[in-house]
Amino acid sequence: MFRTRTCGELRISNVNEEVTLAGWVQTVRKFGAITFVDLRDRYGITQLLFGEELNALLDSNPLGREFVLQATGKVSERSNKNANIPTGDIEINISTFKILNRSAVPPFTIQDDTDGGDDLRMKYRFLDLRRNAVKKNLEIRYAVNRAARNYLHDQGFMDIETPFLIKSTPEGARDFVVPSRMNPGQFYALPQSPQTFKQLLMVSGYDRYYQVVKCFRDEDLRADRQPEFTQIDCEMAFVEQEDILEMFEGMVKYIFKEVKGVDYIDQVERMTWEEAMWTYGNDKPDIRFDMKLANLKFPAHSFPAKENKESLIGGVNFKVFDEAETVIAIAVPGAAEYSRKQTDELTEWVKRPQVGMKGLVFIKCNADGTYKSSVDKFYGEEKLKAIADHANAKPGDLVLILAGAEERTRKAISDLRMELAERLGLRKKDEFRLLWVLDFPLFEYDEAGNRWVARHHPFTSPKPAHIDTMIINNPVIDNAAEYLRHPYAGIKANAYDMVLNGNEIGGGSIRIYQRELQEKMFAALGMDEEEQKHKFGFLLGAFEYGAPPHGGIAFGFDRLCAILGGSESIRDFIAFPKNNSGRDVMLDAPSAIDDKQFQELQIKLDLK
């Protein structure tokens, strides 16, 4: 037996026990005739005391950082206790020890405040995983996994595996493809999700399915994306939307209680997609703070339907507002004291290419009831007050206004809202607000392809009242700016997203389960009968054999873990992640394969 105890479990109650520990050397500290060694394993750190006799052995056979060590001795009370670690009241007086393996000098320090940069730590990820900070992230990941499985098991769900080698049906993100040696010239795809399989399981009678499953998408990466990621994938039969919402509110609340000890989430708020877009500027709003959008110029299709607000901003010949498709304001709490330098900096922030605005207008709502604006020469105090009141600004607040094309302006003011909330400390990591966003559009317009595409996926059911609005042919729109007036723009889906602190953590829908309606949906997306049969004939065929009403949801497991761990990046919660170029720098993958493999696959490589 290499060890009788771990390095994290011994306490003052274990004094005088004879124990054997094994682990990695964290630090070595020599004090004259004695040496102290901090020994680390997955469970914690314990201090070892090497007396005068063993100290002489260490002089001739010194220990180094990350050496693998086995040591036996008696537990004793420390004279100089360390309150920062659970084992800080005791130490082990070592009687015998054995170096099980030596270590080269690590390329960075194995501790929380490491001196290793991201690239270096990813190259030596097997060392980075020894750090306590990374270990805590993986412990959170395991706790979330365990809690989700326990909840779903108790609710009668069955964990069923689905294949990784499937048929490529390119929709949305690109597929990763895998050549088949036994079927030359043909390819598998790695699943972007188990969507069609879980629907087939509903047809097969497995009415409550789940899977903690890997998914694969060949898309450009950023901090919150990986080419392979994990979902908590779920499906239920004989349900309506309300059944899904209730079931998975329960799951998320259970996870919070089990993992974070949080049980104060009594109610999950709800809002429609339109309300989210017009009130917060995006479909995954962070509702932990206010700063709601105030529309100063309402287009005809805006939400909610209100009278045109031209009187607030019109009539003064200010062309920036007059010629803009939309004008939107937010009130920033307590920011009226911002200096000219600070407002200029915000103006430059919105002009950045990734935001894309031409400028910014501000109104300072001074504590004495006066107003100061960057457009004073156009608007008097009465007009400025009316605008500020419409933005729900209070004395001491700063009103910021953006104007321009509707979609760009709405996205820009949403981004500005989040940036200011970050600067003002309004996005507290220990506060959690959950929200359901409902009634998404069924379709969205793809300007590049000049056609309608499924906003979620083509298996999402439209609201029953909107089924007759679906048009079998996918019409070409001559003027892309007119697409919002097309009947497709008003069709709503039986779809829902769960949002946590401004992040979408789960999304799903009630599915189409009748062949006729599914064919109509495919046709609306421009698929002819032959393409439908080639891509989805197996699903359409299954719907002829008694498919039940069903729906489901998939949670972004990595994202949920990251939020619970207080991180912005899912990469911190994945044992072996890829970098932002999709590379595993530890394995040096992807990499070339040799000529023999190409020959076996009957593939020729052309890099011209």
C-alpha positions as MATLAB code, in Angstrom:
seq = 'MFRTRTCGELRISNVNEEVTLAGWVQTVRKFGAITFVDLRDRYGITQLLFGEELNALLDSNPLGREFVLQATGKVSERSNKNANIPTGDIEINISTFKILNRSAVPPFTIQDDTDGGDDLRMKYRFLDLRRNAVKKNLEIRYAVNRAARNYLHDQGFMDIETPFLIKSTPEGARDFVVPSRMNPGQFYALPQSPQTFKQLLMVSGYDRYYQVVKCFRDEDLRADRQPEFTQIDCEMAFVEQEDILEMFEGMVKYIFKEVKGVDYIDQVERMTWEEAMWTYGNDKPDIRFDMKLANLKFPAHSFPAKENKESLIGGVNFKVFDEAETVIAIAVPGAAEYSRKQTDELTEWVKRPQVGMKGLVFIKCNADGTYKSSVDKFYGEEKLKAIADHANAKPGDLVLILAGAEERTRKAISDLRMELAERLGLRKKDEFRLLWVLDFPLFEYDEAGNRWVARHHPFTSPKPAHIDTMIINNPVIDNAAEYLRHPYAGIKANAYDMVLNGNEIGGGSIRIYQRELQEKMFAALGMDEEEQKHKFGFLLGAFEYGAPPHGGIAFGFDRLCAILGGSESIRDFIAFPKNNSGRDVMLDAPSAIDDKQFQELQIKLDLK';
ca = [
       0.000    0.000    0.000;
       1.489    3.307   -1.086;
      -0.507    5.404    1.396;
      -2.797    4.986    4.374;
      -4.061    8.583    4.377;
      -4.398   11.460    1.910;
      -2.691   14.826    2.272;
      -5.936   16.626    3.049;
      -7.644   14.576    5.762;
      -5.459   14.611    8.899;
      -6.526   16.821   11.828;
      -5.571   17.425   15.454;
      -7.660   14.378   16.433;
      -5.157   12.179   14.526;
      -2.149   13.133   16.717;
       0.106   10.118   17.532;
      -1.236    8.043   14.627;
       1.319    6.349   12.362;
       0.521    7.213    8.743;
       1.951    6.860    5.275;
       1.382    9.630    2.747;
       2.212    9.833   -0.956;
       2.120   12.832   -3.262;
       4.069   15.597   -4.945;
       6.591   17.906   -3.285;
       5.186   21.436   -3.263;
       8.004   23.197   -1.381;
      11.196   22.325    0.517;
      12.376   24.579    3.376;
      15.644   23.889    5.220;
      16.200   25.283    8.719;
      19.608   24.167    9.972;
      19.380   20.520   11.044;
      15.742   20.067   10.039;
      13.786   20.286    6.771;
      10.119   21.001    6.189;
       8.396   19.627    3.085;
       4.880   20.473    1.930;
       3.436   17.342    0.330;
       0.476   17.774   -2.015;
      -2.085   15.457   -3.560;
      -5.573   15.964   -4.971;
      -7.040   16.300   -1.480;
      -4.767   18.914    0.075;
      -1.341   19.697    1.570;
       0.345   18.281    4.667;
       3.597   19.503    6.218;
       6.311   16.871    6.730;
       9.130   17.306    9.277;
      12.444   15.640    8.502;
      14.581   15.501   11.672;
      18.364   15.629   11.965;
      19.031   12.007   10.908;
      16.843   12.130    7.779;
      17.982   15.651    7.039;
      21.487   14.314    6.437;
      20.044   11.895    3.854;
      18.321   14.772    2.112;
      21.658   16.594    1.833;
      23.037   13.759   -0.271;
      19.769   12.995   -2.064;
      17.890   16.336   -2.192;
      14.187   16.665   -2.939;
      12.997   18.943   -5.717;
       9.685   20.509   -6.646;
       7.176   17.984   -8.042;
       9.187   14.932   -6.953;
       6.824   12.038   -6.190;
       7.418   11.088   -2.557;
       6.217    8.396   -0.150;
       6.741    9.188    3.535;
       5.841    7.419    6.789;
       5.750    8.974   10.248;
       3.733    9.980   13.300;
       1.170   12.772   13.360;
       2.097   15.537   15.831;
       0.736   18.959   16.738;
       2.430   21.872   15.016;
       4.027   24.524   17.162;
       3.528   27.115   14.416;
       0.035   26.481   13.087;
      -1.193   27.487    9.623;
      -4.819   28.615    9.684;
      -4.936   28.871    5.876;
      -5.089   25.119    5.237;
      -7.334   22.442    6.816;
      -4.292   20.383    7.938;
      -2.558   23.421    9.423;
      -2.737   22.193   13.045;
      -0.589   19.122   12.464;
       2.584   17.857   10.804;
       4.135   14.425   10.239;
       7.420   13.550   11.967;
       8.916   11.414    9.224;
      10.650    8.138   10.106;
      11.150    6.734    6.579;
      10.690    8.053    3.081;
      11.143    6.946   -0.514;
      11.479    8.976   -3.683;
       9.079    7.225   -6.067;
       9.972    9.421   -9.035;
      12.001   12.517   -9.769;
      10.807   15.553  -11.677;
      12.428   17.955  -14.082;
      12.168   21.607  -13.037;
       8.573   22.595  -13.947;
       8.234   25.323  -16.603;
       6.038   27.329  -14.217;
       5.191   27.257  -10.523;
       2.461   24.806   -9.526;
       0.451   27.173   -7.336;
      -2.588   29.427   -7.576;
      -0.651   32.609   -8.405;
       1.432   30.845  -11.030;
       3.968   32.635  -13.204;
       2.902   30.652  -16.288;
       1.020   32.333  -19.129;
      -1.955   30.744  -20.895;
       0.014   29.282  -23.795;
       2.660   27.763  -21.543;
       0.102   26.285  -19.157;
      -1.905   24.816  -22.036;
       1.253   23.207  -23.472;
       1.885   21.593  -20.087;
      -1.769   21.150  -19.162;
      -0.977   17.943  -17.228;
       1.023   20.154  -14.845;
      -1.524   22.974  -14.825;
      -4.144   20.469  -13.672;
      -2.149   19.984  -10.463;
      -2.862   23.577   -9.421;
      -5.505   24.010   -6.746;
      -7.374   26.678   -8.737;
      -7.854   24.316  -11.687;
      -8.710   21.424   -9.404;
     -11.521   23.479   -7.830;
     -12.963   24.176  -11.285;
     -13.041   20.476  -12.149;
     -14.596   19.713   -8.759;
     -17.400   22.177   -9.608;
     -17.816   20.476  -12.979;
     -18.124   17.083  -11.316;
     -20.580   18.436   -8.733;
     -22.825   19.934  -11.444;
     -22.698   16.671  -13.409;
     -23.575   14.609  -10.344;
     -26.415   16.929   -9.281;
     -27.982   16.977  -12.759;
     -27.833   13.192  -13.029;
     -29.325   12.699   -9.555;
     -32.203   15.073  -10.282;
     -33.001   13.561  -13.669;
     -32.792   10.022  -12.295;
     -35.247   10.923   -9.525;
     -37.616   12.383  -12.145;
     -37.669    9.132  -14.129;
     -35.264   10.073  -16.921;
     -33.150    7.380  -18.563;
     -29.539    7.968  -19.645;
     -29.259    6.639  -23.218;
     -26.136    6.979  -25.365;
     -26.423    8.046  -29.001;
     -23.832    7.613  -31.797;
     -20.879    9.890  -32.489;
     -20.433    8.721  -36.097;
     -23.528    9.929  -37.922;
     -24.711   11.302  -41.256;
     -23.715   14.824  -42.257;
     -26.740   17.113  -42.671;
     -25.128   20.571  -42.793;
     -27.415   23.068  -41.091;
     -26.098   26.013  -39.082;
     -22.500   25.392  -37.988;
     -20.136   23.292  -40.071;
     -19.843   19.593  -39.368;
     -16.601   17.870  -38.484;
     -16.354   15.031  -40.995;
     -14.676   11.628  -40.603;
     -13.666    9.556  -43.648;
     -14.742    5.914  -43.733;
     -11.998    3.455  -44.761;
     -14.536    0.671  -45.325;
     -16.726    2.897  -47.477;
     -14.302    4.761  -49.766;
     -15.335    8.281  -50.712;
     -17.957    8.448  -47.972;
     -17.853   10.279  -44.682;
     -19.382   10.296  -41.246;
     -20.024   13.531  -39.344;
     -19.575   14.191  -35.655;
     -22.895   15.310  -34.128;
     -23.539   18.995  -33.488;
     -26.167   17.674  -31.064;
     -28.127   14.408  -30.625;
     -31.272   16.224  -31.849;
     -32.729   13.697  -34.293;
     -31.697   10.717  -32.149;
     -33.534   11.998  -29.092;
     -36.622   12.611  -31.204;
     -36.377    9.049  -32.503;
     -36.138    7.835  -28.897;
     -39.450    9.592  -28.214;
     -40.959    7.722  -31.194;
     -39.510    4.529  -29.670;
     -41.385    5.095  -26.413;
     -38.537    6.235  -24.115;
     -40.519    9.195  -22.880;
     -37.864   10.717  -20.586;
     -34.361   10.697  -22.033;
     -31.184   12.502  -20.997;
     -27.507   12.399  -21.783;
     -24.448   14.370  -20.653;
     -22.970   14.317  -24.114;
     -20.137   15.688  -26.245;
     -21.128   17.801  -29.254;
     -18.942   19.056  -32.100;
     -19.101   22.196  -34.247;
     -16.484   23.372  -36.707;
     -16.892   27.093  -36.088;
     -14.699   30.061  -35.230;
     -13.792   30.124  -31.558;
     -13.725   32.660  -28.738;
     -13.474   32.508  -24.960;
     -16.859   30.810  -24.515;
     -16.618   28.382  -27.451;
     -14.785   25.150  -28.041;
     -14.898   22.857  -31.090;
     -16.056   20.101  -28.738;
     -18.320   20.932  -25.836;
     -20.715   19.206  -23.458;
     -24.491   19.425  -23.181;
     -27.014   18.169  -20.675;
     -29.354   16.950  -23.393;
     -32.958   16.124  -22.467;
     -36.233   15.194  -24.160;
     -39.737   14.376  -22.914;
     -42.837   12.939  -24.614;
     -46.494   13.825  -24.010;
     -45.617   17.309  -22.793;
     -46.456   20.927  -23.512;
     -44.155   23.908  -23.101;
     -45.203   24.541  -19.507;
     -44.238   20.979  -18.530;
     -40.714   21.527  -19.878;
     -40.295   24.878  -18.138;
     -41.436   23.494  -14.794;
     -39.242   20.380  -15.014;
     -36.031   22.194  -15.842;
     -36.574   25.133  -13.518;
     -36.557   22.395  -10.915;
     -33.309   20.920  -12.238;
     -31.423   24.230  -12.249;
     -32.660   25.129   -8.765;
     -31.553   21.685   -7.550;
     -28.086   22.170   -9.072;
     -27.725   25.569   -7.422;
     -28.687   24.185   -4.047;
     -26.408   21.140   -4.299;
     -23.376   22.921   -5.771;
     -23.572   26.460   -4.343;
     -25.879   26.063   -1.364;
     -28.203   28.604   -3.020;
     -31.893   27.997   -2.430;
     -33.269   31.532   -2.676;
     -34.242   31.254   -6.371;
     -37.986   30.957   -5.759;
     -39.229   32.098   -9.145;
     -37.704   32.140  -12.615;
     -38.803   35.294  -14.412;
     -40.251   35.175  -17.915;
     -40.350   37.536  -20.873;
     -40.987   37.240  -24.580;
     -38.211   37.491  -27.135;
     -39.636   40.793  -28.415;
     -39.717   42.249  -24.914;
     -36.112   41.164  -24.296;
     -34.902   42.681  -27.569;
     -36.625   46.023  -27.078;
     -36.044   46.322  -23.331;
     -32.460   45.052  -23.130;
     -31.258   44.942  -26.741;
     -30.530   41.194  -26.845;
     -32.238   37.853  -26.291;
     -30.157   36.868  -23.251;
     -30.471   39.905  -20.984;
     -28.697   40.284  -17.666;
     -31.545   41.301  -15.337;
     -29.388   41.727  -12.228;
     -29.358   45.474  -12.905;
     -31.689   47.976  -14.566;
     -30.548   50.401  -17.319;
     -33.412   49.397  -19.604;
     -33.515   50.680  -23.165;
     -35.742   53.642  -23.911;
     -36.790   53.985  -27.536;
     -37.007   57.626  -28.539;
     -38.128   56.859  -32.093;
     -40.446   53.895  -32.585;
     -40.561   52.138  -35.961;
     -43.913   50.669  -36.982;
     -43.001   47.112  -35.975;
     -41.510   47.968  -32.581;
     -42.410   46.395  -29.252;
     -44.383   47.353  -27.296;
     -46.736   49.170  -29.667;
     -46.661   52.852  -28.690;
     -47.308   56.202  -30.276;
     -44.451   57.626  -32.331;
     -42.081   59.598  -30.137;
     -40.921   62.030  -32.814;
     -42.061   64.906  -30.569;
     -39.333   64.083  -28.049;
     -36.469   64.343  -30.493;
     -37.911   65.874  -33.670;
     -38.637   69.408  -34.754;
     -35.171   70.851  -34.047;
     -33.427   69.897  -37.315;
     -30.931   67.560  -35.615;
     -30.181   65.324  -38.605;
     -28.381   62.621  -36.587;
     -31.706   61.763  -34.936;
     -34.019   62.780  -37.772;
     -32.326   60.515  -40.341;
     -31.757   57.541  -38.052;
     -33.925   54.437  -38.293;
     -33.990   54.225  -34.514;
     -32.797   56.282  -31.517;
     -32.265   54.508  -28.192;
     -31.251   55.777  -24.743;
     -30.150   54.271  -21.428;
     -29.829   55.949  -18.037;
     -26.565   55.163  -16.234;
     -27.043   55.436  -12.453;
     -24.876   57.997  -10.653;
     -22.771   58.817  -13.707;
     -23.712   62.488  -14.182;
     -20.416   63.315  -12.483;
     -18.455   61.830  -15.423;
     -15.827   64.224  -16.723;
     -15.459   65.332  -20.353;
     -12.557   62.902  -20.615;
     -14.789   60.028  -19.476;
     -17.649   60.859  -21.877;
     -15.134   61.244  -24.718;
     -13.740   57.823  -23.841;
     -17.246   56.306  -24.042;
     -17.717   57.966  -27.434;
     -14.510   56.381  -28.690;
     -15.644   53.037  -27.209;
     -18.836   52.994  -29.316;
     -16.851   54.005  -32.422;
     -14.714   50.866  -32.253;
     -15.192   48.582  -35.296;
     -16.694   45.793  -33.181;
     -19.412   48.221  -31.972;
     -19.729   50.217  -35.179;
     -21.441   53.469  -34.163;
     -20.547   56.946  -35.438;
     -20.886   58.709  -32.115;
     -22.758   59.127  -28.856;
     -25.017   61.798  -27.337;
     -25.157   62.347  -23.580;
     -27.399   64.202  -21.158;
     -26.214   64.879  -17.602;
     -29.077   64.962  -15.110;
     -27.486   67.123  -12.456;
     -28.404   66.775   -8.789;
     -29.708   70.393   -8.736;
     -32.341   69.591  -11.358;
     -30.523   71.125  -14.331;
     -29.496   69.331  -17.512;
     -26.301   69.524  -19.532;
     -25.964   67.835  -22.909;
     -23.591   67.383  -25.830;
     -26.451   68.626  -28.053;
     -27.430   71.746  -26.061;
     -27.559   73.875  -29.189;
     -30.422   71.742  -30.533;
     -32.346   70.863  -27.382;
     -33.395   73.149  -24.563;
     -33.763   72.033  -20.939;
     -37.447   71.213  -21.345;
     -36.703   68.789  -24.202;
     -33.710   67.318  -22.364;
     -35.861   66.712  -19.293;
     -38.525   64.986  -21.406;
     -35.929   62.681  -22.940;
     -34.379   61.943  -19.537;
     -37.778   61.225  -18.015;
     -38.593   58.841  -20.864;
     -35.310   57.019  -20.105;
     -36.322   56.811  -16.402;
     -33.278   58.853  -15.424;
     -32.991   60.256  -11.902;
     -30.995   63.251  -10.636;
     -27.328   62.272  -10.762;
     -27.784   59.904  -13.719;
     -26.177   60.103  -17.154;
     -28.350   59.464  -20.215;
     -26.500   57.958  -23.188;
     -28.119   57.940  -26.636;
     -27.213   56.065  -29.809;
     -28.837   56.530  -33.223;
     -28.615   54.628  -36.491;
     -29.761   51.453  -38.227;
     -32.099   49.497  -35.988;
     -30.307   46.176  -35.492;
     -26.818   47.690  -35.203;
     -27.971   50.417  -32.809;
     -29.884   48.018  -30.601;
     -26.888   45.676  -30.391;
     -24.509   48.584  -29.748;
     -26.567   50.043  -26.884;
     -26.883   46.540  -25.417;
     -23.095   46.125  -25.555;
     -22.669   49.585  -24.003;
     -25.114   48.685  -21.228;
     -23.078   45.576  -20.355;
     -19.771   47.457  -20.521;
     -21.010   50.152  -18.133;
     -22.469   47.566  -15.764;
     -19.044   45.892  -15.650;
     -17.304   49.213  -14.940;
     -19.837   50.109  -12.247;
     -19.619   46.718  -10.519;
     -23.274   45.858  -11.172;
     -22.545   42.323  -12.450;
     -21.904   40.658   -9.107;
     -20.576   37.109   -9.421;
     -22.273   35.966   -6.221;
     -25.742   37.072   -7.392;
     -27.782   34.810   -9.675;
     -30.890   35.741  -11.683;
     -32.649   33.217  -13.893;
     -34.943   34.080  -16.761;
     -36.978   32.252  -19.386;
     -37.086   33.981  -22.778;
     -40.113   32.723  -24.751;
     -41.818   33.039  -28.137;
     -38.788   33.304  -30.386;
     -39.260   33.878  -34.122;
     -39.462   30.588  -36.001;
     -37.417   31.982  -38.907;
     -34.665   34.524  -39.354;
     -33.615   36.190  -42.566;
     -30.174   35.353  -43.980;
     -29.141   38.437  -45.954;
     -26.057   36.751  -47.409;
     -28.147   33.906  -48.842;
     -31.215   36.115  -49.380;
     -33.467   33.461  -47.853;
     -35.205   32.436  -44.674;
     -33.524   29.952  -42.331;
     -34.621   28.274  -39.099;
     -33.689   30.430  -36.126;
     -33.321   27.434  -33.804;
     -33.423   24.314  -35.972;
     -35.886   22.923  -38.529;
     -37.515   20.553  -36.015;
     -38.961   23.364  -33.878;
     -42.725   23.605  -33.896;
     -44.454   26.878  -34.781;
     -47.115   28.234  -32.495;
     -50.345   26.452  -33.497;
     -52.008   29.717  -34.525;
     -49.131   30.481  -36.908;
     -48.987   27.177  -38.801;
     -51.228   28.417  -41.614;
     -48.938   31.406  -42.184;
     -46.076   29.158  -43.234;
     -45.491   29.347  -46.983;
     -44.330   26.226  -48.780;
     -42.027   28.054  -51.171;
     -39.120   30.044  -49.743;
     -39.581   33.366  -51.569;
     -36.672   35.543  -52.626;
     -36.921   39.058  -51.238;
     -35.786   41.685  -53.713;
     -35.184   44.321  -51.049;
     -33.526   42.887  -47.942;
     -34.651   45.897  -45.913;
     -38.268   44.810  -46.421;
     -37.937   41.383  -44.814;
     -39.466   42.480  -41.501;
     -42.766   43.115  -43.305;
     -42.826   39.592  -44.730;
     -45.326   37.112  -43.158;
     -42.435   34.876  -42.071;
     -41.176   37.617  -39.735;
     -44.266   37.292  -37.560;
     -44.287   33.500  -37.139;
     -43.461   32.549  -33.576;
     -41.921   29.286  -32.385;
     -42.718   27.047  -29.445;
     -39.148   27.746  -28.317;
     -37.580   28.862  -25.059;
     -34.161   29.759  -23.659;
     -33.040   29.794  -20.053;
     -30.786   32.771  -19.294;
     -28.538   33.115  -16.254;
     -26.808   36.431  -15.537;
     -26.801   37.458  -19.178;
     -25.727   34.061  -20.525;
     -27.871   31.566  -22.376;
     -27.390   28.330  -20.436;
     -30.142   26.271  -22.050;
     -32.385   26.273  -25.075;
     -35.076   24.058  -26.485;
     -38.472   23.791  -28.071;
     -41.598   21.764  -28.555;
     -40.867   19.675  -31.643;
     -42.744   18.983  -34.832;
     -43.999   15.399  -34.657;
     -46.286   15.051  -37.702;
     -44.733   14.182  -41.075;
     -46.929   16.633  -43.006;
     -45.934   19.605  -40.846;
     -42.263   18.621  -40.854;
     -42.301   18.429  -44.654;
     -43.962   21.844  -44.737;
     -41.221   23.241  -42.503;
     -38.473   21.787  -44.694;
     -40.184   23.201  -47.786;
     -40.436   26.619  -46.167;
     -36.650   26.502  -45.753;
     -36.216   25.826  -49.440;
     -35.718   22.038  -49.376;
     -37.338   20.148  -52.227;
     -38.718   16.641  -51.782;
     -35.500   14.950  -52.927;
     -33.324   16.932  -50.493;
     -35.732   16.218  -47.637;
     -35.587   12.506  -48.353;
     -31.774   12.503  -48.661;
     -31.117   14.425  -45.452;
     -33.997   13.482  -43.188;
     -35.845   10.554  -44.751;
     -35.211    8.445  -41.642;
     -36.981   10.993  -39.415;
     -39.897   11.577  -41.779;
     -40.348    7.814  -42.028;
     -40.342    7.450  -38.243;
     -43.116   10.051  -37.942;
     -45.421    7.669  -39.843;
     -45.307    5.149  -36.981;
     -47.089    6.907  -34.153;
     -44.791    9.732  -33.070;
     -45.971   11.294  -29.786;
     -46.009   15.024  -29.016;
     -42.609   15.815  -27.523;
     -40.166   18.556  -26.649;
     -36.901   19.083  -24.887;
     -33.988   21.263  -23.976;
     -30.188   21.196  -23.988;
     -28.097   22.969  -21.373;
     -24.609   24.254  -22.072;
     -22.861   22.240  -19.389;
     -19.482   23.995  -19.715;
     -21.092   27.444  -19.558;
     -23.198   26.550  -16.514;
     -20.089   25.302  -14.703;
     -18.171   28.473  -15.577;
     -20.899   30.772  -14.210;
     -21.173   28.772  -10.990;
     -17.387   29.017  -10.706;
     -17.346   32.786  -11.286;
     -15.477   32.653  -14.607;
     -16.059   34.231  -18.019;
     -14.415   31.375  -19.922;
     -15.583   27.792  -20.265;
     -11.981   26.769  -21.017;
     -11.129   27.028  -17.321;
     -13.639   24.249  -16.590;
     -12.523   21.727  -19.219;
      -9.722   19.324  -18.359;
      -8.025   19.426  -21.772;
      -9.350   22.416  -23.761;
      -8.394   23.730  -27.186;
      -6.992   27.227  -27.697;
      -8.754   29.993  -29.641;
      -7.424   28.526  -32.900;
      -8.975   25.147  -32.133;
      -5.584   23.555  -31.405;
      -4.549   21.247  -28.591;
      -1.068   22.658  -28.013;
      -0.222   19.869  -25.565;
      -0.836   17.120  -28.146;
       0.024   19.379  -31.104;
      -3.299   18.534  -32.725;
      -4.672   18.705  -35.327;
      -1.679   17.317  -37.177;
      -0.815   15.765  -40.525;
      -1.334   12.052  -41.142;
       1.077    9.863  -43.085;
       0.758    8.756  -46.687;
      -0.255    5.224  -45.709;
      -3.375    6.529  -43.968;
      -4.310    8.595  -47.021;
      -3.907    5.505  -49.189;
      -6.075    3.389  -46.871;
      -8.771    6.069  -46.959;
      -8.381    6.522  -50.725;
      -8.065   10.275  -50.223;
      -5.757   12.686  -52.034;
      -4.745   15.936  -50.343;
      -4.804   19.079  -52.470;
      -3.678   22.211  -50.636;
      -3.627   24.519  -53.672;
];
